[in-house]
Amino acid sequence: MVPSAWKIAYRAATLESDSAQLGMRITTAQEAMMARLLELSSTQENRSEIRAIEKALRTLAVIKWERLGRAA
């Protein structure tokens, strides 16, 4: 199975070690996740993926806070 676009973007953000690139990677991942959430919002069958995206969004927020600080 091929990973979805949001999973690829999320993985790239969580593995980014260059602080200069991290903000862009997080933004890209968040946009991909929000787009996927919009696609999924019309169905109830994908609740597990919706929960996974919500968890990933929280994780990105923590990474952004810890690595880029409050102003990011």
MODELLER restraints for C-alpha pairs under 7 A, 6 or more apart:
rsr = mdl.restraints
at = mdl.atoms
rsr.add(forms.Gaussian(group=physical.xy_distance, feature=features.Distance(at['CA:5:A'], at['CA:32:A']), mean=6.70, stdev=0.5))
rsr.add(forms.Gaussian(group=physical.xy_distance, feature=features.Distance(at['CA:6:A'], at['CA:29:A']), mean=6.02, stdev=0.5))
rsr.add(forms.Gaussian(group=physical.xy_distance, feature=features.Distance(at['CA:6:A'], at['CA:32:A']), mean=4.85, stdev=0.5))
rsr.add(forms.Gaussian(group=physical.xy_distance, feature=features.Distance(at['CA:6:A'], at['CA:33:A']), mean=5.18, stdev=0.5))
rsr.add(forms.Gaussian(group=physical.xy_distance, feature=features.Distance(at['CA:9:A'], at['CA:28:A']), mean=6.59, stdev=0.5))
rsr.add(forms.Gaussian(group=physical.xy_distance, feature=features.Distance(at['CA:9:A'], at['CA:29:A']), mean=4.63, stdev=0.5))
rsr.add(forms.Gaussian(group=physical.xy_distance, feature=features.Distance(at['CA:10:A'], at['CA:29:A']), mean=5.02, stdev=0.5))
rsr.add(forms.Gaussian(group=physical.xy_distance, feature=features.Distance(at['CA:12:A'], at['CA:25:A']), mean=6.74, stdev=0.5))
rsr.add(forms.Gaussian(group=physical.xy_distance, feature=features.Distance(at['CA:13:A'], at['CA:22:A']), mean=6.35, stdev=0.5))
rsr.add(forms.Gaussian(group=physical.xy_distance, feature=features.Distance(at['CA:13:A'], at['CA:25:A']), mean=4.82, stdev=0.5))
rsr.add(forms.Gaussian(group=physical.xy_distance, feature=features.Distance(at['CA:13:A'], at['CA:26:A']), mean=5.32, stdev=0.5))
rsr.add(forms.Gaussian(group=physical.xy_distance, feature=features.Distance(at['CA:13:A'], at['CA:29:A']), mean=6.80, stdev=0.5))
rsr.add(forms.Gaussian(group=physical.xy_distance, feature=features.Distance(at['CA:16:A'], at['CA:22:A']), mean=5.89, stdev=0.5))
rsr.add(forms.Gaussian(group=physical.xy_distance, feature=features.Distance(at['CA:26:A'], at['CA:60:A']), mean=6.60, stdev=0.5))
rsr.add(forms.Gaussian(group=physical.xy_distance, feature=features.Distance(at['CA:30:A'], at['CA:57:A']), mean=6.72, stdev=0.5))
rsr.add(forms.Gaussian(group=physical.xy_distance, feature=features.Distance(at['CA:33:A'], at['CA:53:A']), mean=6.30, stdev=0.5))
rsr.add(forms.Gaussian(group=physical.xy_distance, feature=features.Distance(at['CA:37:A'], at['CA:50:A']), mean=6.57, stdev=0.5))
rsr.add(forms.Gaussian(group=physical.xy_distance, feature=features.Distance(at['CA:40:A'], at['CA:46:A']), mean=6.72, stdev=0.5))
rsr.add(forms.Gaussian(group=physical.xy_distance, feature=features.Distance(at['CA:64:A'], at['CA:72:A']), mean=6.94, stdev=0.5))
